[in-house]
Amino acid sequence: MVGIVMFLVALLLLLLGFPVAFTFGGVALIFGVWAEGWELFEFMPFRIFNIMHNVVLMAVPLFIFMGIVLQKTRLAEQLLESMGRLFGSVRGGLAVSTVLVGALLAASTGVVGASVVAMGVISLPVMLKYGYDKGLACGTICGAGTLGQIIPPSIILIILGDVLGIPVGDLFQAAIIPGVVLVGIYVVYVLGIAWVNRDAAPAVPFKDDGSTRKRQYLNALVAILPPLALIIVVLGSIFAGIATPTESSALGSVGAIVLALVYRKFSWKMLFDSAMETVKITAMVFAILLGATAFSMTFTYTGGDTIVEDLMTQLPGNEWGFLILSMLIIMLLGFFIDFVEISFIVVPILAPIAETLGINMLWFAILIAMNLQTSFLTPPFGFSPFYLKGVAPPSVRTIDIYRGVMPFIAMQVAVVISILVFPELYGLS
C-alpha cells in the first residue's frame, strides 16, 4: 500500500499549494528511499536521458512559441472585430462570433489563457454594453477559450501521444470531429438561448460607419485568411504526411513570425519576449515531467500499479466499468489539479490497464483529452474563470462567471459521454 499512500500524500500537498514538480519529486524521493533504498534512483539518469532525446516532445516548446507570437500580433482582436460586425445584427450573434473566433484561435495558437484574456478584454465589454446576460457572456468566453485543449494543434494531445505511445498525427486527426461537434453544440446553445429569451442575447444595431456590407465581408475575410493559412500549413502538412508533428511545429513557428511581419507587429523585443515566455512555460512542463517520472518509477517499484490494476480489472462490466470509473476519476481530479499533472501521473497508471482490456487507445486518448478540457472550467481551480475574472469589469462577479460556465461544463460532459457510447460517430470505433 506504499504507492497508494504516496499518491494520497502527493494529492494532499498539491491541494495545500506546494509546487507541482517539487511535490512529485520530493514525495517520490522520500517514499522511494524509505521503501526501496537509494539504489532505486540509480535508474533516474537513464529516464531523464530518454526524455531529453524524445523527438515528439520537441513540438511542445515550438507550438508554445507559435501561440505566444500570435498572441502578440493581436490576432484575436482583429478576428473578434470582424466577426462581430458580420454576426452582431443576429440575436446572439456576438456570442456566436466569440465561439467561432475561439475555435480559430484554438487551431492557430492553442493557448487557453491567451484566448480567454483576449476575448474577455475585447468581447465581454461589448456584450455587456448591449445587454447580454452576464452569465451567458462569461460562459461563452470561457467555453470558447478552452477549445484550444481539444482542437489541434493542442499541447495536451502531444503529451498524451507521448504518454500513451500513439502517433501525434493520428491524435490530431481523431480530435478534429469532436472539436467541431463541440463548437457546433456551443453555437446551437447560444442561438437557442437567444431564441427563448430575447433579453439574454439581443441583436446589436447595425453601425453605419460608411462601409458597405460587402466591404465588411471583405475585411472579415482579410482577418480570417492569415490564421487559416497557418492552420492549413501546420495541420495540412501533418495529415498529408509531408511533415511530422515536430517538423510542422517548426513550420508553425516560422509561420507565426511571418504573420507578425504581415501585421507589422514584429520587433526584436517581441521575439525576445516570446522566446523568454516559451522557455518559462516549457521549463515548467518539463520540470513537472521529471518529477512525475520519479513519482511513477517509485509508484511502480512499490507495487502501487499492481494494486490499481487488480482493482480496475475486477470491476463489474470489464472494459465499460474501467472506462466509466477512469473518466470519473479524471474528471474529479480535474477539479483540483492541472491537466499536466493528470497526464503525467494518472494516465500512465491507467494506460497499461486499458491495453490489457483491449481498449482502442486512440479512443481512450480522445476521451481523456475531452475530459481534461472540462478541468479548465470546473470550480474551484478551473483556470478559465480565473483568467476571465482578472480582466472582467467590476460589475461581473465571480458567481456570474461560475453560473455561466455550468451549461458549458454540461455540454462538454455530454460530448464525452457521446464519444464513450457512440465512438463510431467520431470515427473512433
N, C-alpha and C positions, 0 to 999 in steps of 0.2 A: 504493500500500500504506500510505499515511499513516493512513488511517482504521482499518485493521486493527491497526497498531502502537499507535495511540491507544487502541483498545479493550483490548488486552492490557495496556498500561501502567495503565489505569484499574482493571482487574481485579486486577492485582498490588498496587496501592496500597490497594484495599479489603481484600485479604487481609492486608495489613500493619497494618490497623486505622485507616487515615485516615478522617475523617468523610466520609460519602457525598456530601452536597451539594457540599462544597468540593472533593472529589476530582473529580467530574464537571465542575464549573465550572472548576476550575484546569487540568485536563488539556485541556479544550476551548479555554481561552484560550491556553495555551502552543502547542499544535499548530495552532490556527487562525491565530494571528499568524505563526507560522513558515511555514505553507503558503500562506496567502491574504492576510495583512496585517491591519492594524487595521480596514480597511474592512468586513471580514466582519461585525464585531459592531455595525455601524450598524443591522442589522436586529433586534437583540435587544429594543429597547424596544417594537417592534411586536408581537413574540411575547409578551412579558410582558403587554402591554396586552390581547391576546386571551385569555390565561389568566385574568386578573383579571375579564374580562367573561363568563367561561364559567359559565352558569347551572347546568349539570349538576354542576359541582364544588362548588357551594354545599351540596350534600347531604352532602359528606364531613364538615365540622365539625358539622353538625346531627345526623347519625347517631352520630358520636363522642360528642357531648354526651349524646344519649339513652342510649347504653350506659354512660357513666360515672355518670349519675344513677341508673340502675337498679342498677348495681354497689353504690352506696352505700345502697340500700334493703334490702340483704341478701336480695334475691330468691332467689339461689341457695341460701342456707341453708334457707329455708322450703320450697323445692321439693324439695331433697335429703332433708330430714327426712320430708316427707310421702310421697314416692315410696319411700323406704327402708322405711317401715312397711308399705306396700302390697305390695312385691315381695320384701322381705327373707326371708320364710319359704320362698321358692323357691330351689333351688340356683342360684347365680349371680345371684340377684335384686338384690343391692346393685350389682353391676356393670351390670346391665340398667338399674337406676334411674339410675345415673350417665350412661349413654348417652342415655336419654330426657331427662334434665334438661339435658344438654349440647346436645341438639337444640333444646329450648325456649329456652335461654339464647342459642343462636346466632340464633334467629329474633327474639328480643326485644332483644338487646344487640349481638351481632356482635363483641364484644371478646374475642379469643382469650386474652390474658393474664389478664384478669379471670376468665374461666370456669375456666381451668386452676388458678389460685390458689385460687379459691373451693372448687372440688371437691377440690383437694389438701388444703386445711385441714379440710374437713368430712368428706368421704367416705373419704379414704385411711386415717386412723386407725381408722375403724370397720371397714373391710375387713381391715386388718391385725389388729385385735383379734380378729376371728372366724376367723382362719386363712387368709385369702385368699393365694394365691401373689403374692409381691411384684411379679413381672414383669407378671402379668395385671392387678393393681390399678393399677399405674403406667401401663401401656399403655392401659387403658380410659380413664383420666382424660385422658391426653394426646390420644388419638384423639378422644374426645368433645369436648374443648376446641377442637380445630381445625375443628369443624363450622361455626363462625362464618365461615369463609372461603368456603364454598360455599352455605350456606343463607341466602337473602336475609332482611333487607337486609344485604348484605355490602359492605364498603368496596372490596374488590378488584374486585367486579363493577361498581361505579360507575367506578372508574379504568379498567377495561378497556372499558367502554362509551364513555368519552370518547376513549380512545386509538384504538379501532377504529371509532369512528363508528357505534355500534349503540345504539338506544334502551335506556336502562337498564331500563325496564319490561319489555321483551322478554327481556333477560338474566335478570331476577328470575324471570320465569315459566319460562324454559328451565332454570333451576338447581334448581327445586323437585324434579323427578323424580330427578335424580342425587343430590341431598341425601337424599331419603327412601330411595333404594336403599342408599346408604352407611350410613345409620342401621340399616336392616334387616339388612345384612350384619354390622355390629358386634354386633347383638343375637343373631343366629344363631351367630356365632363364640363369644360368651361362653357361651351356653347349651350349645353343643357341647362346649366345654372342660369345663364343669361336669358334663356327662353322661359324658364319657370319664374324667375324673379327679375323683372326689368331693372329694378333699382340696384341689383348686385353688380351688374357689369354693363352700364349704359354705353351707348354709342358715343363716339367723340364727334362733335360737329366739324364739318369739313372746313379746314382753314385755308382761305384763299390767299396764298402768298404770291400770286402772279404766275405760278407754274401750272401747266395743264396736267390732266390726269396721265396723258401719255408721257410727259416729262417725269412725273413721279415714278411711273413704272420703270423708266429708263434708269433713274437714279437708284432704285431698288436693285435693278439688275447689276449695275456697276458695283454696288456694295456687296452683293452676294457672290459674284463671279470669282474674285480673287481667293476667298477661303474655300469655295467649291473646287477651284482648280487645285488647291493644295490637298484637299481631301482625295481627289482623284489620283493625284501623283502618289500620295502616301499609301492609300488602300489599294488603288488600282495596280501599283507595282507589285504588291504582295499577292493579290488574287490572281494576277496574270502569270505569276511565277517568275517575274523578271528579277525581283529582289526579295531577300529575306526580311523579316520584320526589323532586324537590326540595321540592315542596309537602308530600308525605307525610312527608318527614324533619322538617319543621317540626311537623306533626301529632304525629309520634312524640316529639319533644322536649317538647311540651306534655303528651302522654300520660304521659311518664316523670315529669314534675313532679306530675301528678295521682296517679300511683301512689305517689310519695314521700309525698304528703299522706295517702293511704289507709293506708300502712304506718306513718304517724306518724314518718317519718324526715326530713321537710322542715325545713330551717332555712336562714337566710340564709347562714350559714357554709358549709353543704353546697352551696348554689347557687353561691357564690363559688368554692369549691374545684373544683367540677365545671367551671365556666367557665374557670378557670386551667389545669386539666389539658387541656381541649379546645383552648385556644389553643396550648399547648406541642406537643401531638401534631399539630395542624393545621399549625403553623409548620414542624415537621419535614417533613411530607409535601410542603408547597408549596416549601420550600427545595430538597428533592430534585428536585421537578418543574422548578424554574427551572434548576438545574444540569444536569438531564437534557435540557432544551430546548436549552441552549447546546451540550451534547455532541452531540445529534442533528443540530443545524444544522452543526456543524463536520464531523461524520462524513459527512453528505450532500455538503457542498461539496468535501470532499477525495476524493470518489469511492468511499468505503467501501461505500455502499449498492449501487452498481453491481457491485462485486466479489462481494458476498454474493448478490445476485440472480442473477448469472451462474452462480455455484456451485450455488445451490439449484434453479434451473430446469433444470440439466443432470443432476440426479440420476436414477439408474435408477428407473423406476416413476412418474415425473412427480409428481402430487399426493401419492401414497402415500409415495414416497420423501421428499418435502418434509415431510409431516406426521410421519412417524416420526422423521426427523432433528431436526426442530424440537422435538418433545416430549422427545427425549433431551437436547438442548442445554439446554432449560429445566429439566429435572429435575437435570442435573449442576450447572448454575449455582445451583440451589436449595440445594445442599449448602453453598454458600459465601456467597451474597449474598441479601439480603432480597427479598421479593416486590415491594416498591415499586420498587426499582431495576430488577428484571427487567421490570416492567410499563412503565416509562418509557424504558428503553434498548433492550432486546432486542425487545419486542413491536412497537414502531414500525418496526423493521428488517424483521421477518417479515411484517407485515400487508400491505404492497403486493405482496409475492410471492404470498401466499395469494390476494389478489384477482385477480392476473394468471392464476393457475392455475384460477380459477373455483371456489374452495372456499367453501362456505357459511360466512360469517363468524360467524354465531351459534354454529354447531357448533364452529368454531375457538376462539371465546372461552370456551365451556364447557370444552373440552379444556384450555386454558391455565389456567383457574381451578382445575379439579380437580388439575392438575399442580402448581400453585403451593401448593395446600393441603398437599401432601406435604412441601414445603420446611420446614414448621413442625415436622416430626418427624425429618427426616434429620440425622444427625450430619455434621460436628462442630458446626454452628452452628444447628441447629434450636431455635427459641425455646421450644417447649412443654416439652421435657425440662429446660431451664434454669429455666423458671418453676416446674415441679414440684419440682425439686431444692431450690429456695430455701425451700420450705415443708414439705418432707418430713421425717419423723423421722430421727434419725441412723442408725437401723438400715437405712434404704433407701439403698443405694449407687447411684452413677451407672450402674454396669454393670447393675443391676436395672432401671433405667428404660429404658436402651437395649435390653436384652433384651425388655422388654415392648412397646416401640413397634414392633419389627420386624414382627410379624404385621399390625399396623395399617397400616404403610407398604405391605406386600404387598397388603392389601385395597384401599387407595387406588389403587395402581398397576393392580390388576385392574379396578377400575371405570373408570379412564382408558382401558385397553385395550378394555373392552366398549363405551364411548362411541365410540371410534375405529372399531371393527369393526362395531358394530350401532347406528348413530345413530338408526335408525328406532324402536328400542325406547324411546328417550328423547324422541321427538318432534322430533328434530333433523335429519332427512333432508331 
